[in-house]
């Protein structure tokens, strides 16, 4: 698995904006990736030093549109804590 395939996209919500003040960044990641692979990908892609990596499997929610029922897809979320003084430039100013 390539490093660019592990990190799918950043998660930008009000809650994740509050986490950035504590030097934590949230990403949507490949469901097959583990903590070590995610930490290495963050380190290589953004040139920062991750201190911790917490991973959460987010279950899909049931949805209904008119008469059709279904559910959203399940996905994996990684919360990466960086070393003091490090930051990811693409998040600044958002």
N, C-alpha and C positions, 0 to 999 in steps of 0.2 A: 504494500500500500504506500503510495507516494505521500509526502508531507502536505502537498497542496490538496490532496483528496481527503485528508483527515479533517481539516477545518472547513466547514461548509459556509457559514456566514456568522457575523456577529448578531447578538440578540440586543435590540435597542428598545427598551421600555423605561418607564419611570423608575421601576424597581432597580433595573440594572444601572441606571444613571446614579442612583444613590450608592450602589455598590462600588462604582468607580471612585468615589471619594475615599473609600477604604482600600483603594488600589487593587480591586478585584474586577475582572473582566469576564463577560459571559459570551459563550460561543455555542452555536449549533454544530455538532460534530457527527462524524460517521458512526453509526451504531456498532460497528465492529472494532472501533478503536478503544484502547485502554488508556489508563492514566499516564503511563510512561510515554506512549506514543504521542499523546496530546501535548504533554509538557515539552517534548523534543520538537514538535512541530511549531509550537508557540515560540520557543527559543530560537529556532532557525529562521522562521519567517519574519519575526518582528525584532530580532536582536535584543531581547530582554531576558531577564533571569526569573523564571517562575519558582516560587517558594512552595506552593501547594496547588493541587489540582483536585477538585471535587467533581464527581460525575453523577448525574441524575438521569434516569430513564423516565421520560415524560409519556404517560399513557394518552392515547387518543380519546377525545371526548365525543359523546353521542351527539349527533346533529340531526335536524329534520328540516327539510325544505319542502313546503307544501305537503304532498302525500308520500314523499320518499324519505325513508329513514336510512341513516348510515352513521359513519363516525370519521373523525379526522385521523390522520396518520399518527402513529407513535413516533417519537424521536428522542435523541440523546442530547443532553445539555451538559456543558463543562463550565465550571466556575473556576477561573485561574487567578490565584493570588500572586502578585509580582513583588519583587524586592523593593524596599523603600527607595524612592528616587527614580525608579523605572516607570515608564508610561508608554502606551501605544499611541503613536501619532495620529492614526486614522480616527481615533475616538475623540481627540481634542477638538473642541469647538462644535460638538454635536449637541 
